[in-house]
Amino acid sequence: MNRVTQKAGFRRELMAARRRRASVANPEQATFSGTVSALDRKAPSFCLALGKLLLLAAIALPSWHARAANVFFELPLKSSDVAYSAGTSKIYVTVPSAAGQPHGNRLVEINKFSGAIERSVFVGSEPGVIAVAHDGSFAYVGLDGAAAVRRVDLATMTSGLQFSLGRPDWSETFYVDDMRVLPGLSDSVVVSRRNDTTIPWHEGVAVYDSGVPRPITTPPQSGPNSIALLDASTVVGYDNTSTAFGLWRMAISADGIRVLEHVDNVLNGNDHRIVTNAGTVFSTSGVAVDGATFQALGSFGSAGPIVPEAMPGMVAIIGNDGASVQIFDRFLFSSTRTITLPSVNGTPKRASSCGPACLVFDTALDRVVIVLIDYDSIFLGTFD
């Protein structure tokens, strides 16, 4: 698909999104409160003439004053992770116990067009990492308090299967470092595991089917803490805790997961995480790597939570203060626009796409921020 066709398809999706957004907050549906004066009752003919003058004047005004429509919602919500399901078109957030009532220790569902919390469900002690099935059937939540994984049915928003990450012959307790649901296999997850008592704390990558581990896992101690899927049977991972900063390519099979390749120092930096899109590995350090060759493709020159394909051919990076979103050309690595979020502050933690021209991130100051990006403001220069 060429860029023109891709953009045309994107515009159709965006227009549908705008219609849904308008149904949530349509100015024409607003209720007027007040009184009508005698002058107001004589105003229609005057307003009509004034409207014609304003219309003539508006024709000569730059379009960016009238057409830019970037919208964002800011929710006061303590969070551990954010995710999105294309299957349900909803955003999901894990809320730790410190948030208290009514959302502590729950998975909450948020409407991206209104910013409203629609449903929530108790999942267990200290929910953290979220992994959502591609078909929108299930979400899996890592429980840092229970050292387990909880599965949630997203259709009914009910908690179901809970399983630990160890086996009976292992004495240590393992926790979720990162997790992904396998494409086409909503009952199966791949998990990067950690212990909570020793250094190094990596405990290998494993695959679980309905809570049952496949026998073959990757080795413990040295291994990837952040993982992402290249395709249905290939996982890439990044070691963000050692100075080697290794990249791993791993193959999933019926009996587990094995390391195919390991290279050091292609990426660098502690605590950075990776995501993938169309065969490319993107790091929150701002570097992109070819997933097939592990060769660096370039750097965006900016670090922060990263959202590939936030718009066609574009990458979004959340600024370090959470008050801006920088848009880059994916292939040229050049900045195209910066979206300012005046009231937002706090170091951004994690980010996710939430569908066409939509991204969501959370901050260290207990905010969840949803940004709906206007197509014209990026591609046609109409920006406020």
C-alpha positions as CSV (number, residue, x, y, z in Angstrom):
1,M,0.0,0.0,0.0
2,N,1.5,3.4,-1.0
3,R,1.5,6.4,1.3
4,V,-1.3,8.2,-0.7
5,T,-3.7,5.2,-0.3
6,Q,-2.7,4.7,3.3
7,K,-3.4,8.4,4.1
8,A,-6.8,8.2,2.3
9,G,-7.8,5.2,4.4
10,F,-6.6,6.9,7.5
11,R,-8.7,10.0,6.7
12,R,-11.8,7.8,6.5
13,E,-11.0,6.3,9.9
14,L,-10.3,9.7,11.4
15,M,-13.6,11.2,10.1
16,A,-15.5,8.3,11.7
17,A,-13.6,9.0,14.9
18,R,-14.6,12.7,14.7
19,R,-18.2,11.8,14.3
20,R,-18.0,9.6,17.4
21,R,-16.2,12.3,19.3
22,A,-18.9,14.8,18.3
23,S,-21.6,12.5,19.6
24,V,-20.0,12.7,23.0
25,A,-19.6,16.5,23.1
26,N,-21.6,18.2,20.3
27,P,-21.9,21.9,20.8
28,E,-25.3,21.8,19.1
29,Q,-26.6,19.5,21.8
30,A,-25.4,21.7,24.7
31,T,-28.1,23.1,27.0
32,F,-28.3,26.9,27.1
33,S,-28.9,28.5,30.5
34,G,-29.8,32.2,30.9
35,T,-32.3,34.9,30.0
36,V,-33.2,36.5,26.6
37,S,-33.2,40.3,26.5
38,A,-35.2,42.6,24.2
39,L,-32.1,43.2,22.2
40,D,-31.6,39.5,21.8
41,R,-35.1,39.2,20.3
42,K,-34.2,41.8,17.7
43,A,-30.9,40.2,16.9
44,P,-31.5,37.7,14.1
45,S,-31.3,40.1,11.2
46,F,-28.2,41.8,12.7
47,C,-26.6,38.4,13.4
48,L,-27.2,37.4,9.8
49,A,-25.5,40.5,8.4
50,L,-22.6,40.1,10.9
51,G,-22.3,36.4,10.0
52,K,-21.9,37.3,6.3
53,L,-19.1,39.8,7.1
54,L,-17.4,37.2,9.3
55,L,-17.6,34.6,6.6
56,L,-16.0,36.9,4.1
57,A,-13.3,37.7,6.5
58,A,-12.8,34.0,7.4
59,I,-12.1,33.2,3.7
60,A,-8.9,35.2,3.9
61,L,-7.7,33.8,7.3
62,P,-5.1,31.1,7.5
63,S,-6.8,27.7,7.8
64,W,-4.8,26.6,10.8
65,H,-6.8,29.0,13.1
66,A,-10.0,27.1,12.3
67,R,-9.0,23.6,11.4
68,A,-6.6,22.4,14.1
69,A,-8.5,20.2,16.5
70,N,-6.0,18.2,18.7
71,V,-8.0,17.2,21.8
72,F,-6.7,15.6,25.0
73,F,-8.2,14.3,28.2
74,E,-6.4,14.2,31.5
75,L,-7.6,11.8,34.1
76,P,-6.5,12.0,37.8
77,L,-5.7,8.3,38.2
78,K,-2.8,6.5,39.8
79,S,-1.7,3.8,37.4
80,S,0.8,1.0,36.9
81,D,0.4,0.4,33.1
82,V,-1.8,1.4,30.2
83,A,-2.9,-0.6,27.1
84,Y,-5.4,-0.6,24.3
85,S,-7.6,-3.2,22.6
86,A,-8.4,-2.8,19.0
87,G,-11.0,-5.5,19.5
88,T,-13.0,-3.5,22.0
89,S,-11.8,0.0,21.1
90,K,-11.2,0.7,24.8
91,I,-8.2,1.8,26.9
92,Y,-7.2,-0.4,29.9
93,V,-5.3,0.8,33.0
94,T,-4.1,-1.1,36.0
95,V,-4.5,0.7,39.3
96,P,-2.4,-0.1,42.4
97,S,-3.8,-0.5,45.9
98,A,-2.3,2.9,46.9
99,A,-5.0,4.6,44.8
100,G,-7.6,3.4,47.3
101,Q,-11.3,3.2,46.6
102,P,-13.0,3.0,44.2
103,H,-10.3,1.8,41.7
104,G,-7.4,0.3,43.7
105,N,-6.3,-3.2,42.7
106,R,-8.6,-3.1,39.7
107,L,-8.4,-3.1,35.9
108,V,-10.3,-0.1,34.6
109,E,-11.8,0.4,31.1
110,I,-11.8,3.9,29.6
111,N,-13.7,5.4,26.6
112,K,-11.0,7.1,24.5
113,F,-13.5,9.6,23.0
114,S,-14.8,10.9,26.3
115,G,-12.1,10.0,28.8
116,A,-14.7,8.4,31.0
117,I,-14.2,5.3,33.1
118,E,-16.9,2.9,31.9
119,R,-16.2,-0.4,33.8
120,S,-13.7,-1.9,36.2
121,V,-13.0,-5.2,37.8
122,F,-11.0,-6.4,40.9
123,V,-8.0,-8.4,39.6
124,G,-5.8,-9.0,42.7
125,S,-3.0,-7.6,44.7
126,E,-0.9,-4.8,43.1
127,P,-1.8,-5.2,39.3
128,G,1.0,-4.1,37.0
129,V,1.8,-5.1,33.4
130,I,-1.1,-5.5,31.0
131,A,-1.1,-7.7,27.9
132,V,-4.2,-7.6,25.7
133,A,-5.2,-10.4,23.2
134,H,-5.3,-9.2,19.6
135,D,-9.0,-10.2,19.2
136,G,-10.0,-8.3,22.3
137,S,-11.2,-11.4,24.1
138,F,-8.8,-11.3,27.1
139,A,-6.5,-9.0,29.0
140,Y,-3.7,-10.5,31.2
141,V,-2.5,-8.6,34.2
142,G,0.7,-9.2,36.1
143,L,0.1,-9.2,39.9
144,D,3.1,-7.9,41.8
145,G,1.5,-8.6,45.2
146,A,0.4,-12.1,44.4
147,A,3.3,-13.1,42.2
148,A,0.9,-14.3,39.6
149,V,-1.0,-13.5,36.3
150,R,-4.7,-12.9,36.2
151,R,-6.8,-13.3,33.1
152,V,-9.8,-10.9,32.5
153,D,-12.7,-11.6,30.1
154,L,-13.1,-8.2,28.4
155,A,-16.6,-8.9,27.0
156,T,-18.0,-9.4,30.5
157,M,-15.3,-7.5,32.4
158,T,-14.9,-10.4,34.8
159,S,-11.7,-11.9,36.4
160,G,-11.0,-15.5,35.6
161,L,-8.0,-17.8,35.6
162,Q,-5.1,-16.9,37.9
163,F,-1.7,-18.7,37.7
164,S,1.7,-18.4,39.2
165,L,4.9,-18.2,37.1
166,G,6.8,-21.0,38.8
167,R,6.7,-24.8,38.7
168,P,6.5,-27.1,41.8
169,D,10.2,-27.9,41.6
170,W,11.2,-24.2,41.8
171,S,11.5,-22.7,45.3
172,E,11.7,-19.0,44.2
173,T,8.7,-16.8,43.5
174,F,8.7,-15.2,40.0
175,Y,7.0,-12.0,38.9
176,V,6.1,-10.5,35.5
177,D,8.7,-8.1,34.0
178,D,7.0,-7.9,30.7
179,M,4.3,-9.9,28.9
180,R,2.6,-10.3,25.5
181,V,-0.3,-12.4,24.2
182,L,0.5,-14.6,21.2
183,P,-1.3,-13.6,18.0
184,G,-4.2,-16.0,17.2
185,L,-3.7,-17.8,20.6
186,S,-5.6,-15.8,23.2
187,D,-5.0,-18.4,25.8
188,S,-1.2,-18.2,25.4
189,V,1.2,-15.6,26.8
190,V,5.0,-15.1,26.6
191,V,6.4,-13.7,29.8
192,S,9.8,-12.2,30.8
193,R,10.1,-13.2,34.5
194,R,12.0,-11.8,37.4
195,N,12.7,-12.7,41.0
196,D,12.5,-10.2,43.8
197,T,15.4,-11.2,46.0
198,T,18.6,-11.6,44.0
199,I,20.7,-9.8,41.4
200,P,20.6,-10.4,38.5
201,W,16.9,-10.9,38.8
202,H,16.1,-12.1,35.3
203,E,14.5,-15.6,35.4
204,G,14.2,-16.4,31.7
205,V,11.4,-16.0,29.2
206,A,8.6,-18.6,29.1
207,V,5.4,-19.4,27.3
208,Y,2.2,-20.3,29.2
209,D,-0.9,-21.9,27.8
210,S,-3.9,-21.3,30.0
211,G,-1.4,-21.0,32.9
212,V,0.6,-24.1,32.1
213,P,4.2,-23.4,31.2
214,R,5.8,-25.0,28.1
215,P,8.9,-27.0,29.2
216,I,11.6,-25.1,27.3
217,T,12.5,-21.6,28.5
218,T,15.4,-19.2,27.9
219,P,18.2,-19.2,30.5
220,P,18.0,-17.1,33.7
221,Q,20.3,-14.3,34.9
222,S,21.3,-12.7,31.6
223,G,18.3,-12.0,29.4
224,P,15.7,-9.6,28.2
225,N,13.6,-7.6,30.6
226,S,11.5,-5.9,28.0
227,I,10.0,-8.1,25.2
228,A,7.9,-7.5,22.1
229,L,6.6,-9.6,19.2
230,L,8.1,-9.4,15.7
231,D,5.5,-11.9,14.4
232,A,3.4,-14.8,15.7
233,S,6.5,-17.0,16.4
234,T,9.3,-14.5,17.0
235,V,10.0,-12.5,20.1
236,V,12.6,-9.8,20.5
237,G,13.9,-8.7,23.9
238,Y,16.1,-6.0,25.4
239,D,18.2,-6.3,28.6
240,N,17.8,-2.9,30.2
241,T,19.6,-3.7,33.5
242,S,23.2,-4.6,32.5
243,T,25.9,-2.6,30.8
244,A,25.9,-5.0,27.9
245,F,22.4,-3.8,26.8
246,G,21.8,-7.0,24.9
247,L,19.2,-7.6,22.2
248,W,17.7,-11.1,21.9
249,R,15.8,-12.7,19.1
250,M,13.8,-15.8,20.3
251,A,11.7,-18.4,18.5
252,I,8.5,-19.8,19.9
253,S,7.7,-23.5,19.3
254,A,5.2,-26.1,20.5
255,D,7.5,-27.0,23.5
256,G,8.6,-23.5,24.5
257,I,10.9,-20.7,23.5
258,R,14.6,-20.7,22.4
259,V,17.2,-18.0,21.8
260,L,18.1,-17.6,18.1
261,E,20.5,-14.6,18.3
262,H,22.0,-12.3,20.9
263,V,24.0,-9.1,20.2
264,D,25.2,-6.3,22.6
265,N,25.2,-2.5,22.5
266,V,23.0,-2.0,19.5
267,L,20.7,-0.2,21.9
268,N,21.9,1.3,25.2
269,G,20.5,2.8,28.4
270,N,19.0,1.4,31.6
271,D,15.3,1.2,32.1
272,H,14.5,1.7,28.4
273,R,11.8,-0.5,26.9
274,I,11.1,-1.7,23.4
275,V,8.0,-2.0,21.1
276,T,7.8,-3.3,17.6
277,N,5.9,-2.4,14.4
278,A,6.2,-3.8,10.9
279,G,9.5,-5.5,11.5
280,T,11.2,-2.5,13.3
281,V,12.2,-2.4,16.9
282,F,11.7,1.0,18.6
283,S,13.3,1.8,21.9
284,T,12.2,4.5,24.4
285,S,15.8,5.8,24.0
286,G,14.7,7.1,20.6
287,V,16.6,4.5,18.5
288,A,15.0,2.3,15.8
289,V,16.5,-1.1,14.9
290,D,15.9,-3.5,12.0
291,G,14.2,-6.5,13.6
292,A,15.7,-9.0,11.1
293,T,19.3,-7.8,11.1
294,F,19.6,-6.0,14.4
295,Q,21.2,-3.1,12.5
296,A,20.4,0.4,13.8
297,L,18.3,2.3,11.4
298,G,18.5,5.8,13.0
299,S,17.7,7.9,16.0
300,F,14.9,10.4,16.5
301,G,17.2,12.4,18.9
302,S,14.5,12.3,21.6
303,A,13.8,9.8,24.4
304,G,10.6,8.9,26.1
305,P,7.6,6.5,25.8
306,I,7.3,5.9,22.1
307,V,4.2,5.0,19.9
308,P,5.1,3.7,16.4
309,E,2.5,4.5,13.6
310,A,0.7,7.0,15.8
311,M,-0.3,8.2,12.3
312,P,0.6,6.7,8.9
313,G,4.4,6.8,8.6
314,M,4.7,8.8,11.9
315,V,6.2,8.0,15.3
316,A,5.1,9.8,18.5
317,I,7.4,10.3,21.5
318,I,6.1,11.7,24.8
319,G,8.3,14.6,26.1
320,N,10.2,14.1,29.4
321,D,7.8,16.5,31.2
322,G,4.6,14.9,29.8
323,A,3.6,18.4,28.5
324,S,4.3,17.7,24.8
325,V,4.1,15.0,22.2
326,Q,6.7,15.2,19.4
327,I,5.7,13.7,16.0
328,F,8.5,12.3,13.8
329,D,8.7,11.0,10.2
330,R,9.3,7.3,10.7
331,F,11.6,6.9,7.8
332,L,13.5,10.3,7.8
333,F,13.8,10.5,11.6
334,S,12.9,14.2,11.4
335,S,10.6,16.1,13.6
336,T,7.4,17.2,11.9
337,R,5.3,18.8,14.7
338,T,5.0,19.2,18.4
339,I,1.7,18.9,20.2
340,T,1.7,20.9,23.4
341,L,-0.4,19.7,26.4
342,P,-0.4,22.8,28.6
343,S,-2.0,21.4,31.8
344,V,-0.1,18.1,31.8
345,N,3.0,17.6,33.9
346,G,4.9,14.7,35.4
347,T,7.4,12.3,34.0
348,P,5.7,10.0,31.5
349,K,5.9,6.3,32.3
350,R,4.4,4.2,29.5
351,A,2.5,4.9,26.3
352,S,0.3,3.0,23.8
353,S,-1.5,3.6,20.6
354,C,-5.3,3.7,21.1
355,G,-6.3,3.4,17.5
356,P,-5.9,5.8,14.5
357,A,-4.5,9.2,15.6
358,C,-4.9,8.3,19.2
359,L,-2.3,7.7,22.0
360,V,-2.5,7.3,25.7
361,F,0.2,7.6,28.4
362,D,0.5,7.8,32.1
363,T,2.7,10.0,34.3
364,A,4.5,9.8,37.6
365,L,2.1,12.4,39.0
366,D,-0.9,10.1,38.8
367,R,-2.4,11.2,35.5
368,V,-3.6,9.2,32.5
369,V,-3.6,11.3,29.4
370,I,-5.4,10.5,26.1
371,V,-4.5,12.5,23.0
372,L,-6.7,12.6,19.9
373,I,-4.5,13.9,17.1
374,D,-6.1,15.9,14.2
375,Y,-4.9,14.6,10.8
376,D,-4.8,18.0,9.2
377,S,-2.7,19.5,11.9
378,I,0.1,17.1,11.1
379,F,-0.1,16.5,7.3
380,L,-1.6,19.8,6.1
381,G,0.2,22.2,8.5
382,T,-3.0,23.3,10.2
383,F,-1.7,23.5,13.7
384,D,-2.6,25.4,16.9
